[in-house]
Amino acid sequence: MTDPNQPQKERRFHARQTVLKEGTIVTESSTIKCSIRNQHAHGAELRVDPSAIVPERFILLVPADDARYRAALRWRRNDRLGVQIY
């Protein structure tokens, strides 16, 4: 049983940097606006419209970084997406 007074153990392999950037998910047939909430060298957490259909693999455009990443969907919870970028 966990102690509610103790901080949760960090299970992530890479430290996340909190950010607030706009991005676009680009697929073969559509574009989906998103916001980037945290980011590290190998991944990011995105927020999208909960009804958006996001494929397993896509291109993530981040104008603030002048960057284009190949991305893979790793998890989804409502409007939050965890993606691996490479």
N, C-alpha and C positions, 0 to 999 in steps of 0.2 A: 504494500500500500504506500502511495506517495504522500509526503507531507505537504499540505497546501501552503505552508509558510516558507517552504524552500523554493528557490527559483527552478524552473524546468531545465533539464539537461539539454544542452544544444546538441542536436543530432546531425547538423549539416556539416558537409565536408569543407565548404568554402564560406568564408565570412561574407555576408551581404552588405552592400552599401545602400542605404535608403536614398531613393531618388524620386523625382516626379517629372517624368518626361513623356511626351506624346510619341506614339509610334503607329505604324500601320502593318498589319498582317497581310501579306500578299500571297494569294493562291493562284492557281491557273485560271479560276473562274470568278474571283471576287477580291475585294479589298475590305478589311475590317479595321476600323479605328480602335486603338487601345491606349491605355496609359501604362507606363512602366513604373512599378512601385519600389522594387529593389533589384539590384543587379550585381553580378560578379563576373569574373572572366569566363565562366562556363555556364551561366544561366541567368534567369530573371523571373520575376513574378509580374505577370501582366493582369490588367483588369479590362474586361470586355463586357459588352451587353450580354446578359445571361442567355438570351435567345440566339446568340451568334453561333454558327456552326463552324468550328475550327478544326481543320484536318490534323492528322498526326505529324505532318511535315509541312513547313512553309518558310517564306522569307520574311524576316522582321526588319522593317526600315525604321531607323532612329535618326531623324534629321538633326537633333541636337548634337549627336556624335558624328554626324556625316558618315553614318555606318549602315551597312546592309549585312545582316547575319542570316545564315541558314539556321533554322530552329526546329526542334522536335518537341512535341507536347509530351510532358511527363506526368502531369496530374491536373485535375480540374475540380474546383469546388465552387459552384454557382457562377459568380462573375470573375473568379480568380483562376489564373492559369499558371502552372509552373512549367517553364520551358528550359531545355538545354540549348545553348547556343554554341555554334562551332564555325 
